[in-house]
Amino acid sequence: MNKIKLSGIYPISPNCISSDDEYLEKCYIAIKSGINIFQFRSPSVSSRKKRYLLNEIYKYCLNSNVQLVINNDYSIARFYDGAGVHIGKKDLPIESIKNIIGSETLIGYSCGSEIMNLKHLKENGISYYSIGALFKSSTKTNTEKLTTDTIKTYRACNDLPMCIIGGLDKNNIDSVIEHQPDMIAISNGIFGQEKDKIQDSIKVFQEKMNAKS
């Protein structure tokens, strides 16, 4: 996987859905905004609708040369050539997941607010890791707050690309960028606004990241 794919603003699809058309249009706007990587985190919908939404988003990503990552559902990822998966500590062992999706698949790993052995994660095939929540998040309400000391500890290790996540938006993005993460994952801070503002928001966020890199 090209390193450039693991950098920049990392949109995570909306947590709720009012209509298929609006949901997909918002995702499409984000995907074509010049990002490198996009995560599909399934809203609470039927399996059939999930496959429909994912099929469309997969096509958007292919056409825009954007790396698609599917949250948690590694059993479905094998049907989407080139798609990655994002997993956490409660999922199957990494080796078992690789047996399902293939050893070359991009895998992201949620460390939460704990300090984990990045060398061990890398040796087991993890492509990048995320830490958070940095701020109170409307999509992840049961996570412990990430401390500045924990971020600094991770920042001192360059074994894997680092992503910071959790309640990030225009009001706090500058304080996140100060830590110089490889990626900043944002959901409601992008999609919790009118669709005509999404592309400009991502552009501003990315410009701020580029200025610090």
CYANA upper distance limits for C-alpha pairs under 8 A (distance plus 0.5 A):
  1 MET  CA      5 LYS  CA      7.71
  1 MET  CA    106 LEU  CA      7.72
  2 ASN  CA      6 LEU  CA      8.03
  3 LYS  CA      7 SER  CA      7.78
  4 ILE  CA     36 ASN  CA      7.62
  5 LYS  CA     36 ASN  CA      5.41
  5 LYS  CA     37 ILE  CA      6.52
  5 LYS  CA     66 VAL  CA      8.05
  5 LYS  CA     67 GLN  CA      6.96
  6 LEU  CA     36 ASN  CA      7.45
  6 LEU  CA     37 ILE  CA      7.27
  6 LEU  CA    128 TYR  CA      8.06
  6 LEU  CA    161 PRO  CA      7.34
  6 LEU  CA    182 ASP  CA      7.49
  6 LEU  CA    183 MET  CA      7.33
  7 SER  CA     36 ASN  CA      7.26
  7 SER  CA     37 ILE  CA      8.16
  7 SER  CA    161 PRO  CA      8.35
  7 SER  CA    182 ASP  CA      5.45
  7 SER  CA    183 MET  CA      5.38
  8 GLY  CA     35 ILE  CA      7.41
  8 GLY  CA     36 ASN  CA      7.41
  8 GLY  CA    182 ASP  CA      6.77
  8 GLY  CA    183 MET  CA      5.20
  8 GLY  CA    184 ILE  CA      6.94
  8 GLY  CA    206 GLN  CA      6.81
  8 GLY  CA    209 MET  CA      7.51
  9 ILE  CA     35 ILE  CA      6.93
  9 ILE  CA     36 ASN  CA      8.25
  9 ILE  CA     37 ILE  CA      8.22
  9 ILE  CA    183 MET  CA      6.20
  9 ILE  CA    184 ILE  CA      5.58
  9 ILE  CA    185 ALA  CA      6.67
  9 ILE  CA    186 ILE  CA      7.90
  9 ILE  CA    202 ILE  CA      7.56
  9 ILE  CA    205 PHE  CA      7.51
  9 ILE  CA    206 GLN  CA      6.48
 10 TYR  CA     35 ILE  CA      7.65
 10 TYR  CA     36 ASN  CA      7.99
 10 TYR  CA     37 ILE  CA      6.12
 10 TYR  CA     38 PHE  CA      6.16
 10 TYR  CA     39 GLN  CA      7.80
 10 TYR  CA    183 MET  CA      6.70
 10 TYR  CA    184 ILE  CA      6.12
 10 TYR  CA    185 ALA  CA      4.91
 10 TYR  CA    186 ILE  CA      6.74
 11 PRO  CA     30 ALA  CA      7.71
 11 PRO  CA     37 ILE  CA      7.89
 11 PRO  CA     38 PHE  CA      5.80
 11 PRO  CA     39 GLN  CA      6.81
 11 PRO  CA    185 ALA  CA      6.13
 11 PRO  CA    186 ILE  CA      5.55
 11 PRO  CA    187 SER  CA      6.27
 11 PRO  CA    190 ILE  CA      7.73
 12 ILE  CA     38 PHE  CA      6.65
 12 ILE  CA     39 GLN  CA      5.19
 12 ILE  CA     40 PHE  CA      6.60
 12 ILE  CA     41 ARG  CA      7.03
 12 ILE  CA    185 ALA  CA      7.11
 12 ILE  CA    186 ILE  CA      6.39
 12 ILE  CA    187 SER  CA      5.23
 13 SER  CA     27 CYS  CA      6.98
 13 SER  CA     38 PHE  CA      8.24
 13 SER  CA     39 GLN  CA      6.71
 13 SER  CA     40 PHE  CA      5.78
 13 SER  CA     41 ARG  CA      6.24
 13 SER  CA     42 SER  CA      8.20
 13 SER  CA    187 SER  CA      6.63
 13 SER  CA    191 PHE  CA      8.03
 14 PRO  CA     23 TYR  CA      7.79
 14 PRO  CA     41 ARG  CA      8.02
 14 PRO  CA     43 PRO  CA      7.76
 14 PRO  CA    187 SER  CA      6.60
 14 PRO  CA    188 ASN  CA      7.20
 14 PRO  CA    191 PHE  CA      6.50
 14 PRO  CA    192 GLY  CA      8.30
 15 ASN  CA     41 ARG  CA      7.68
 15 ASN  CA     42 SER  CA      7.72
 15 ASN  CA     43 PRO  CA      5.71
 15 ASN  CA    139 THR  CA      7.08
 15 ASN  CA    187 SER  CA      8.18
 15 ASN  CA    188 ASN  CA      8.30
 16 CYS  CA     43 PRO  CA      5.88
 16 CYS  CA     44 SER  CA      7.68
 17 ILE  CA     22 GLU  CA      8.45
 17 ILE  CA     23 TYR  CA      6.50
 17 ILE  CA     43 PRO  CA      7.36
 18 SER  CA     22 GLU  CA      7.75
 18 SER  CA     23 TYR  CA      7.75
 19 SER  CA     23 TYR  CA      6.63
 20 ASP  CA     24 LEU  CA      6.57
 20 ASP  CA     53 LEU  CA      8.13
 21 ASP  CA     25 GLU  CA      6.47
 22 GLU  CA     26 LYS  CA      6.63
 23 TYR  CA     27 CYS  CA      6.86
 24 LEU  CA     28 TYR  CA      6.46
 24 LEU  CA     53 LEU  CA      7.65
 24 LEU  CA     56 GLU  CA      8.11
 24 LEU  CA     57 ILE  CA      7.79
 25 GLU  CA     29 ILE  CA      6.65
 25 GLU  CA    195 LYS  CA      8.30
 26 LYS  CA     30 ALA  CA      6.89
 26 LYS  CA    191 PHE  CA      7.41
 26 LYS  CA    195 LYS  CA      6.23
 26 LYS  CA    198 ILE  CA      7.99
 27 CYS  CA     31 ILE  CA      6.61
 27 CYS  CA     57 ILE  CA      7.77
 28 TYR  CA     32 LYS  CA      6.68
 28 TYR  CA     57 ILE  CA      7.79
 28 TYR  CA     60 TYR  CA      6.94
 29 ILE  CA     33 SER  CA      6.76
 29 ILE  CA    195 LYS  CA      8.15
 29 ILE  CA    198 ILE  CA      7.44
 29 ILE  CA    199 GLN  CA      6.81
 30 ALA  CA     35 ILE  CA      8.06
 30 ALA  CA    198 ILE  CA      7.04
 30 ALA  CA    199 GLN  CA      6.56
 30 ALA  CA    202 ILE  CA      7.97
 31 ILE  CA     35 ILE  CA      6.89
 31 ILE  CA     38 PHE  CA      7.39
 31 ILE  CA     60 TYR  CA      7.45
 31 ILE  CA     61 CYS  CA      7.00
 31 ILE  CA     64 SER  CA      7.48
 31 ILE  CA     66 VAL  CA      7.51
 32 LYS  CA     60 TYR  CA      8.47
 32 LYS  CA     64 SER  CA      6.60
 33 SER  CA    199 GLN  CA      6.09
 33 SER  CA    202 ILE  CA      7.59
 33 SER  CA    203 LYS  CA      7.74
 35 ILE  CA     66 VAL  CA      7.32
 36 ASN  CA     65 ASN  CA      8.09
 36 ASN  CA     66 VAL  CA      5.52
 36 ASN  CA     67 GLN  CA      6.61
 37 ILE  CA     66 VAL  CA      5.83
 37 ILE  CA     67 GLN  CA      5.01
 37 ILE  CA     68 LEU  CA      6.53
 37 ILE  CA     69 VAL  CA      7.88
 38 PHE  CA     61 CYS  CA      8.39
 38 PHE  CA     66 VAL  CA      7.36
 38 PHE  CA     67 GLN  CA      6.67
 38 PHE  CA     68 LEU  CA      5.66
 38 PHE  CA     69 VAL  CA      6.61
 39 GLN  CA     68 LEU  CA      6.35
 39 GLN  CA     69 VAL  CA      5.08
 39 GLN  CA     70 ILE  CA      6.22
 39 GLN  CA     71 ASN  CA      7.17
 40 PHE  CA     54 LEU  CA      7.79
 40 PHE  CA     57 ILE  CA      8.41
 40 PHE  CA     68 LEU  CA      7.79
 40 PHE  CA     69 VAL  CA      6.68
 40 PHE  CA     70 ILE  CA      5.47
 40 PHE  CA     71 ASN  CA      6.51
 41 ARG  CA     70 ILE  CA      6.92
 41 ARG  CA     71 ASN  CA      5.54
 42 SER  CA     50 LYS  CA      7.13
 42 SER  CA     71 ASN  CA      7.91
 43 PRO  CA     50 LYS  CA      8.37
 45 VAL  CA     49 LYS  CA      6.74
 45 VAL  CA     50 LYS  CA      6.75
 46 SER  CA     50 LYS  CA      6.61
 47 SER  CA     51 ARG  CA      6.73
 48 ARG  CA     52 TYR  CA      6.88
 49 LYS  CA     53 LEU  CA      6.67
 50 LYS  CA     54 LEU  CA      6.51
 51 ARG  CA     55 ASN  CA      6.39
 52 TYR  CA     56 GLU  CA      6.95
 53 LEU  CA     57 ILE  CA      6.73
 54 LEU  CA     58 TYR  CA      6.38
 55 ASN  CA     59 LYS  CA      6.92
 56 GLU  CA     60 TYR  CA      6.86
 57 ILE  CA     61 CYS  CA      6.68
 58 TYR  CA     62 LEU  CA      6.73
 58 TYR  CA     68 LEU  CA      7.31
 58 TYR  CA     80 TYR  CA      7.96
 59 LYS  CA     63 ASN  CA      6.65
 60 TYR  CA     64 SER  CA      6.68
 61 CYS  CA     65 ASN  CA      6.30
 61 CYS  CA     66 VAL  CA      5.24
 61 CYS  CA     67 GLN  CA      7.04
 61 CYS  CA     68 LEU  CA      6.76
 62 LEU  CA     66 VAL  CA      6.85
 62 LEU  CA     67 GLN  CA      8.37
 67 GLN  CA     82 GLY  CA      8.28
 67 GLN  CA     83 ALA  CA      7.25
 67 GLN  CA     84 GLY  CA      8.09
 68 LEU  CA     82 GLY  CA      8.23
 68 LEU  CA     83 ALA  CA      5.57
 68 LEU  CA     84 GLY  CA      6.66
 69 VAL  CA     83 ALA  CA      6.10
 69 VAL  CA     84 GLY  CA      4.86
 69 VAL  CA     85 VAL  CA      5.45
 69 VAL  CA     86 HIS  CA      6.96
 69 VAL  CA    106 LEU  CA      8.48
 70 ILE  CA     74 TYR  CA      7.91
 70 ILE  CA     77 ALA  CA      7.12
 70 ILE  CA     83 ALA  CA      7.56
 70 ILE  CA     84 GLY  CA      6.58
 70 ILE  CA     85 VAL  CA      5.12
 70 ILE  CA     86 HIS  CA      6.58
 71 ASN  CA     85 VAL  CA      6.18
 71 ASN  CA     86 HIS  CA      5.21
 71 ASN  CA     87 ILE  CA      7.05
 72 ASN  CA     85 VAL  CA      6.91
 72 ASN  CA     86 HIS  CA      6.00
 72 ASN  CA     87 ILE  CA      5.49
 72 ASN  CA     88 GLY  CA      8.05
 72 ASN  CA     91 ASP  CA      8.10
 73 ASP  CA     77 ALA  CA      7.10
 73 ASP  CA     85 VAL  CA      7.73
 74 TYR  CA     78 ARG  CA      7.55
 74 TYR  CA     85 VAL  CA      6.59
 74 TYR  CA     97 ILE  CA      7.37
 74 TYR  CA    100 ILE  CA      7.86
 74 TYR  CA    101 ILE  CA      7.08
 75 SER  CA    100 ILE  CA      7.28
 75 SER  CA    101 ILE  CA      7.69
 76 ILE  CA     80 TYR  CA      8.13
 77 ALA  CA     81 ASP  CA      8.33
 77 ALA  CA     83 ALA  CA      6.85
 77 ALA  CA     84 GLY  CA      7.45
 77 ALA  CA     85 VAL  CA      7.31
 77 ALA  CA    101 ILE  CA      7.19
 78 ARG  CA     83 ALA  CA      8.32
 78 ARG  CA    100 ILE  CA      7.84
 78 ARG  CA    101 ILE  CA      5.51
 78 ARG  CA    102 GLY  CA      8.20
 82 GLY  CA    105 THR  CA      7.59
 83 ALA  CA    105 THR  CA      7.75
 83 ALA  CA    106 LEU  CA      7.80
 84 GLY  CA    105 THR  CA      6.14
 84 GLY  CA    106 LEU  CA      4.97
 84 GLY  CA    107 ILE  CA      6.19
 84 GLY  CA    108 GLY  CA      8.22
 85 VAL  CA    105 THR  CA      8.16
 85 VAL  CA    106 LEU  CA      6.94
 85 VAL  CA    107 ILE  CA      5.56
 85 VAL  CA    108 GLY  CA      6.72
 86 HIS  CA    107 ILE  CA      6.15
 86 HIS  CA    108 GLY  CA      4.85
 86 HIS  CA    109 TYR  CA      6.23
 86 HIS  CA    110 SER  CA      7.99
 87 ILE  CA     91 ASP  CA      6.82
 87 ILE  CA    107 ILE  CA      7.79
 87 ILE  CA    108 GLY  CA      6.64
 87 ILE  CA    109 TYR  CA      5.56
 87 ILE  CA    110 SER  CA      6.78
 88 GLY  CA    109 TYR  CA      6.02
 88 GLY  CA    110 SER  CA      5.30
 88 GLY  CA    111 CYS  CA      7.56
 89 LYS  CA    109 TYR  CA      8.42
 89 LYS  CA    110 SER  CA      7.54
 89 LYS  CA    111 CYS  CA      7.88
 92 LEU  CA     96 SER  CA      6.79
 92 LEU  CA     97 ILE  CA      6.77
 93 PRO  CA     97 ILE  CA      6.94
 94 ILE  CA     98 LYS  CA      6.69
 94 ILE  CA    124 ASN  CA      7.36
 94 ILE  CA    125 GLY  CA      8.25
 95 GLU  CA     99 ASN  CA      6.81
 95 GLU  CA    124 ASN  CA      7.76
 96 SER  CA    100 ILE  CA      7.16
 97 ILE  CA    101 ILE  CA      6.78
 97 ILE  CA    102 GLY  CA      8.50
 98 LYS  CA    102 GLY  CA      5.46
 98 LYS  CA    103 SER  CA      5.52
 98 LYS  CA    105 THR  CA      8.00
 99 ASN  CA    103 SER  CA      7.31
101 ILE  CA    105 THR  CA      7.12
103 SER  CA    125 GLY  CA      8.14
106 LEU  CA    126 ILE  CA      7.77
106 LEU  CA    127 SER  CA      6.23
107 ILE  CA    125 GLY  CA      7.76
107 ILE  CA    126 ILE  CA      5.66
107 ILE  CA    127 SER  CA      5.71
107 ILE  CA    128 TYR  CA      7.40
108 GLY  CA    126 ILE  CA      6.55
108 GLY  CA    127 SER  CA      6.22
108 GLY  CA    128 TYR  CA      5.45
108 GLY  CA    129 TYR  CA      5.91
108 GLY  CA    130 SER  CA      7.84
109 TYR  CA    126 ILE  CA      7.22
109 TYR  CA    127 SER  CA      8.47
109 TYR  CA    128 TYR  CA      6.97
109 TYR  CA    129 TYR  CA      5.13
109 TYR  CA    130 SER  CA      6.65
110 SER  CA    129 TYR  CA      6.30
110 SER  CA    130 SER  CA      5.40
110 SER  CA    131 ILE  CA      6.76
111 CYS  CA    115 ILE  CA      7.71
111 CYS  CA    116 MET  CA      7.23
111 CYS  CA    129 TYR  CA      7.17
111 CYS  CA    130 SER  CA      6.46
111 CYS  CA    131 ILE  CA      5.87
111 CYS  CA    132 GLY  CA      8.22
112 GLY  CA    130 SER  CA      7.61
112 GLY  CA    131 ILE  CA      5.39
112 GLY  CA    132 GLY  CA      5.61
112 GLY  CA    133 ALA  CA      7.40
112 GLY  CA    143 THR  CA      7.54
112 GLY  CA    144 GLU  CA      7.81
112 GLY  CA    146 LEU  CA      8.07
113 SER  CA    131 ILE  CA      6.38
113 SER  CA    132 GLY  CA      6.01
113 SER  CA    133 ALA  CA      7.58
113 SER  CA    143 THR  CA      8.34
113 SER  CA    144 GLU  CA      6.63
113 SER  CA    145 LYS  CA      6.98
113 SER  CA    146 LEU  CA      5.35
113 SER  CA    147 THR  CA      7.90
113 SER  CA    150 THR  CA      7.75
114 GLU  CA    131 ILE  CA      8.50
114 GLU  CA    150 THR  CA      8.04
115 ILE  CA    150 THR  CA      7.19
115 ILE  CA    153 THR  CA      8.31
115 ILE  CA    154 TYR  CA      7.94
117 ASN  CA    121 LEU  CA      6.98
118 LEU  CA    122 LYS  CA      6.56
118 LEU  CA    157 CYS  CA      8.26
118 LEU  CA    159 ASP  CA      6.80
118 LEU  CA    160 LEU  CA      7.46
119 LYS  CA    123 GLU  CA      6.63
119 LYS  CA    159 ASP  CA      6.79
120 HIS  CA    124 ASN  CA      6.78
121 LEU  CA    125 GLY  CA      7.03
121 LEU  CA    126 ILE  CA      5.91
122 LYS  CA    126 ILE  CA      5.50
122 LYS  CA    127 SER  CA      7.33
122 LYS  CA    159 ASP  CA      7.60
122 LYS  CA    160 LEU  CA      7.41
127 SER  CA    160 LEU  CA      7.20
127 SER  CA    161 PRO  CA      7.92
128 TYR  CA    160 LEU  CA      5.88
128 TYR  CA    161 PRO  CA      5.40
128 TYR  CA    162 MET  CA      6.62
128 TYR  CA    163 CYS  CA      7.94
129 TYR  CA    160 LEU  CA      7.51
129 TYR  CA    161 PRO  CA      7.08
129 TYR  CA    162 MET  CA      5.93
129 TYR  CA    163 CYS  CA      6.56
130 SER  CA    162 MET  CA      6.42
130 SER  CA    163 CYS  CA      4.90
130 SER  CA    164 ILE  CA      6.05
130 SER  CA    165 ILE  CA      7.20
131 ILE  CA    146 LEU  CA      7.77
131 ILE  CA    151 ILE  CA      8.44
131 ILE  CA    162 MET  CA      8.14
131 ILE  CA    163 CYS  CA      6.82
131 ILE  CA    164 ILE  CA      5.62
131 ILE  CA    165 ILE  CA      6.64
132 GLY  CA    143 THR  CA      8.08
132 GLY  CA    144 GLU  CA      8.11
132 GLY  CA    145 LYS  CA      7.12
132 GLY  CA    146 LEU  CA      5.67
132 GLY  CA    164 ILE  CA      6.43
132 GLY  CA    165 ILE  CA      5.48
132 GLY  CA    166 GLY  CA      5.96
133 ALA  CA    137 SER  CA      7.41
133 ALA  CA    140 LYS  CA      8.27
133 ALA  CA    143 THR  CA      6.77
133 ALA  CA    144 GLU  CA      7.11
133 ALA  CA    145 LYS  CA      5.86
133 ALA  CA    146 LEU  CA      6.04
133 ALA  CA    164 ILE  CA      8.18
133 ALA  CA    165 ILE  CA      6.04
133 ALA  CA    166 GLY  CA      4.38
133 ALA  CA    167 GLY  CA      7.41
134 LEU  CA    145 LYS  CA      6.20
134 LEU  CA    146 LEU  CA      5.30
134 LEU  CA    147 THR  CA      7.74
134 LEU  CA    164 ILE  CA      7.81
134 LEU  CA    165 ILE  CA      6.85
134 LEU  CA    166 GLY  CA      5.55
134 LEU  CA    167 GLY  CA      7.36
134 LEU  CA    168 LEU  CA      8.30
135 PHE  CA    145 LYS  CA      7.20
135 PHE  CA    146 LEU  CA      8.19
135 PHE  CA    166 GLY  CA      5.82
135 PHE  CA    167 GLY  CA      5.34
135 PHE  CA    168 LEU  CA      7.32
136 LYS  CA    141 THR  CA      7.90
136 LYS  CA    145 LYS  CA      8.10
136 LYS  CA    166 GLY  CA      7.00
136 LYS  CA    167 GLY  CA      5.71
137 SER  CA    141 THR  CA      6.51
137 SER  CA    166 GLY  CA      5.81
137 SER  CA    167 GLY  CA      4.59
137 SER  CA    168 LEU  CA      8.34
138 SER  CA    167 GLY  CA      7.37
138 SER  CA    188 ASN  CA      8.09
139 THR  CA    187 SER  CA      8.48
139 THR  CA    188 ASN  CA      8.21
140 LYS  CA    166 GLY  CA      7.96
146 LEU  CA    150 THR  CA      7.33
146 LEU  CA    151 ILE  CA      8.01
147 THR  CA    151 ILE  CA      7.05
148 THR  CA    152 LYS  CA      6.75
149 ASP  CA    153 THR  CA      6.73
150 THR  CA    154 TYR  CA      6.88
151 ILE  CA    155 ARG  CA      6.47
151 ILE  CA    179 HIS  CA      7.93
152 LYS  CA    156 ALA  CA      6.71
152 LYS  CA    179 HIS  CA      8.21
153 THR  CA    157 CYS  CA      7.59
154 TYR  CA    158 ASN  CA      8.37
154 TYR  CA    162 MET  CA      8.44
155 ARG  CA    162 MET  CA      8.35
155 ARG  CA    179 HIS  CA      8.14
155 ARG  CA    181 PRO  CA      8.28
161 PRO  CA    181 PRO  CA      8.24
161 PRO  CA    182 ASP  CA      6.18
161 PRO  CA    183 MET  CA      8.15
162 MET  CA    181 PRO  CA      6.00
162 MET  CA    182 ASP  CA      5.77
162 MET  CA    183 MET  CA      6.82
163 CYS  CA    181 PRO  CA      6.28
163 CYS  CA    182 ASP  CA      6.41
163 CYS  CA    183 MET  CA      4.95
163 CYS  CA    184 ILE  CA      5.90
163 CYS  CA    185 ALA  CA      7.14
164 ILE  CA    176 VAL  CA      8.16
164 ILE  CA    181 PRO  CA      7.05
164 ILE  CA    183 MET  CA      7.07
164 ILE  CA    184 ILE  CA      5.62
164 ILE  CA    185 ALA  CA      6.70
165 ILE  CA    184 ILE  CA      6.68
165 ILE  CA    185 ALA  CA      5.50
165 ILE  CA    186 ILE  CA      7.13
166 GLY  CA    185 ALA  CA      8.11
166 GLY  CA    186 ILE  CA      7.85
167 GLY  CA    186 ILE  CA      7.92
167 GLY  CA    188 ASN  CA      8.09
167 GLY  CA    189 GLY  CA      7.75
168 LEU  CA    172 ASN  CA      6.69
168 LEU  CA    173 ILE  CA      6.59
168 LEU  CA    185 ALA  CA      8.24
168 LEU  CA    186 ILE  CA      6.36
168 LEU  CA    187 SER  CA      8.43
168 LEU  CA    188 ASN  CA      8.46
168 LEU  CA    189 GLY  CA      6.41
169 ASP  CA    173 ILE  CA      6.16
169 ASP  CA    186 ILE  CA      7.69
169 ASP  CA    188 ASN  CA      8.20
169 ASP  CA    189 GLY  CA      4.80
169 ASP  CA    190 ILE  CA      7.73
170 LYS  CA    174 ASP  CA      8.45
170 LYS  CA    189 GLY  CA      7.55
170 LYS  CA    201 SER  CA      8.43
170 LYS  CA    205 PHE  CA      8.20
172 ASN  CA    176 VAL  CA      7.30
173 ILE  CA    177 ILE  CA      6.77
173 ILE  CA    205 PHE  CA      7.79
174 ASP  CA    178 GLU  CA      6.94
174 ASP  CA    208 LYS  CA      8.03
175 SER  CA    179 HIS  CA      7.97
176 VAL  CA    180 GLN  CA      7.90
176 VAL  CA    181 PRO  CA      8.33
176 VAL  CA    184 ILE  CA      8.47
177 ILE  CA    181 PRO  CA      7.23
177 ILE  CA    208 LYS  CA      8.02
177 ILE  CA    209 MET  CA      6.59
177 ILE  CA    212 LYS  CA      7.62
178 GLU  CA    212 LYS  CA      7.99
180 GLN  CA    209 MET  CA      8.19
180 GLN  CA    212 LYS  CA      7.46
180 GLN  CA    213 SER  CA      7.40
186 ILE  CA    190 ILE  CA      6.82
187 SER  CA    191 PHE  CA      6.51
187 SER  CA    192 GLY  CA      8.18
188 ASN  CA    192 GLY  CA      5.07
188 ASN  CA    193 GLN  CA      8.42
189 GLY  CA    193 GLN  CA      8.21
190 ILE  CA    198 ILE  CA      6.40
190 ILE  CA    201 SER  CA      7.37
190 ILE  CA    202 ILE  CA      7.68
191 PHE  CA    195 LYS  CA      7.93
191 PHE  CA    198 ILE  CA      7.26
193 GLN  CA    197 LYS  CA      7.29
193 GLN  CA    198 ILE  CA      7.63
194 GLU  CA    198 ILE  CA      7.54
197 LYS  CA    201 SER  CA      6.64
198 ILE  CA    202 ILE  CA      6.81
199 GLN  CA    203 LYS  CA      6.69
200 ASP  CA    204 VAL  CA      6.69
201 SER  CA    205 PHE  CA      6.70
202 ILE  CA    206 GLN  CA      6.53
203 LYS  CA    207 GLU  CA      6.58
204 VAL  CA    208 LYS  CA      6.76
205 PHE  CA    209 MET  CA      6.90
206 GLN  CA    210 ASN  CA      6.62
207 GLU  CA    211 ALA  CA      6.65
208 LYS  CA    212 LYS  CA      7.19
209 MET  CA    213 SER  CA      6.85
